[in-house]
Amino acid sequence: MSKLIEVITEDGSFSLRSLFFKENFHSIRGALEESNTKFINPSALARFKGSSVKVLDICFGLGYNSASLFNNLIKQNSSLNWYALEIDKTPLEYSIKNQSFRKLWNPKVCKIFESLLLSNNFEDEYFKCKIIWGEARDKIIEIPSNIKFDLIYLDGFSPQKCPQVWSVEFLSKVIQKINPQGFLITYSSSAAVRKTLRDLGMQIYSIKPTNHSERSWSNGTIAIKNIDEMQLKKNTWIRKLSHMEEEHLLTKAAIPYRDPNLDNKTIDIIQRRTKEQLLSKQTCTKIWREKWGMTK
Ligand SMILES: C[S@@+](CC[C@H](N)C(=O)[O-])C[C@H]1O[C@@H](n2cnc3c(N)ncnc32)[C@H](O)[C@@H]1O
């Protein structure tokens, strides 16, 4: 799992490519830019200025999302109760060693990262942080059940490469961890992920694309159980799904990933879904793509 190579992205920030998953950790446009536009901006962190916030980072990786979160919360004197799930320690070793990464943040962020690598924990007057190493499907139950998160970041490799962290069964465990007005934020705008979250009772919003977005129609998804309409209006980074995005959820692309006992291999999850897609009478995704001019 640790076969990794370093990548410099177009905004100058470094990232990694996993040879095991055959996928980059970040968009080639910029690791830092991706973290800011897809996770940090839609989090609307100013809401927690001078107060406290609970955050879960699933698939911590190099830690861009959490580093940027910590940096913002330090500046605005927020308190934090933070958990992370990650299977591999090597990316954290890379970020701690990388001088350009360290220079991006307040020195306290690097102190936290070093402590996480050394002892899985960090604690001071404001921050309480714990990383749980291992398979997220197994380890999520180690997070105390009384903690309900205000923000959950889900940043796994894409559903086709790592369906384990996007299955109905895993996502249903994830949403049990969110507080009623908390945000589950992901870069994924996959129809399967959105439809699964909606079927699990979440309200789905789209993260608005930026000028640099590879997918011109969305920068990802936010799922919320109970919407506070006022908060939503104030959050200029998110919007309701467009007609096109709604229609995407009616196609075969919206057939979910299933992992009944949370222990299936990638190939088994993908093959089960492919079979279900072949038998399904839902609209072919190709027709949707043609209708909305997405054919190359
Ligand atoms: C796209 S990268 C995460 C990028 C990250 N958020 C960052 O800022 O660098 C995906 C991460 O998921 C981890 N991962 C893959 N499968 C996992 C699993 N089943 N459980 C926990 N972590 C997993 C990989 O080791 C990798 O670090």
The ligand as a Tripos MOL2 file, in Angstrom:
@<TRIPOS>MOLECULE
LIG
   27    29     1     0     0
SMALL
NO_CHARGES

@<TRIPOS>ATOM
      1 C1         -6.6050   10.7450   -1.7180 C.3       1 LIG1
      2 S1         -5.5850   10.2910   -0.3810 S.3       1 LIG1
      3 C2         -5.9800   11.4190    0.8760 C.3       1 LIG1
      4 C3         -5.4930   12.8110    0.6630 C.3       1 LIG1
      5 C4         -5.4220   13.5500    1.9670 C.3       1 LIG1
      6 N1         -6.6520   13.9830    2.4890 N.3       1 LIG1
      7 C5         -4.3520   14.5860    1.9240 C.2       1 LIG1
      8 O1         -4.6070   15.7620    2.2170 O.co2     1 LIG1
      9 O2         -3.2150   14.2310    1.6050 O.co2     1 LIG1
     10 C6         -6.3830    8.8380    0.2300 C.3       1 LIG1
     11 C7         -5.8270    8.2930    1.5150 C.3       1 LIG1
     12 O3         -6.6930    7.2340    1.9260 O.3       1 LIG1
     13 C8         -5.9180    6.2360    2.5580 C.3       1 LIG1
     14 N2         -6.7360    4.9970    2.5200 N.ar      1 LIG1
     15 C9         -7.0160    4.2240    1.4550 C.ar      1 LIG1
     16 N3         -7.8390    3.2200    1.7830 N.ar      1 LIG1
     17 C10        -8.1040    3.3560    3.1040 C.ar      1 LIG1
     18 C11        -8.8910    2.6290    4.0260 C.ar      1 LIG1
     19 N4         -9.5810    1.5490    3.6440 N.pl3     1 LIG1
     20 N5         -8.9290    3.0360    5.3110 N.ar      1 LIG1
     21 C12        -8.2330    4.1500    5.7010 C.ar      1 LIG1
     22 N6         -7.4720    4.8830    4.8700 N.ar      1 LIG1
     23 C13        -7.4010    4.5000    3.5860 C.ar      1 LIG1
     24 C14        -4.6490    6.1900    1.7400 C.3       1 LIG1
     25 O4         -3.5870    5.6220    2.4750 O.3       1 LIG1
     26 C15        -4.4320    7.6690    1.4170 C.3       1 LIG1
     27 O5         -3.6000    8.2640    2.3570 O.3       1 LIG1
@<TRIPOS>BOND
     1     1     2 1
     2     2     3 1
     3     2    10 1
     4     3     4 1
     5     4     5 1
     6     5     6 1
     7     5     7 1
     8     7     8 2
     9     7     9 1
    10    10    11 1
    11    11    12 1
    12    11    26 1
    13    12    13 1
    14    13    14 1
    15    13    24 1
    16    14    15 ar
    17    14    23 ar
    18    15    16 ar
    19    16    17 ar
    20    17    18 ar
    21    17    23 ar
    22    18    19 1
    23    18    20 ar
    24    20    21 ar
    25    21    22 ar
    26    22    23 ar
    27    24    25 1
    28    24    26 1
    29    26    27 1
@<TRIPOS>SUBSTRUCTURE
     1 LIG1         1 GROUP 0 **** ****
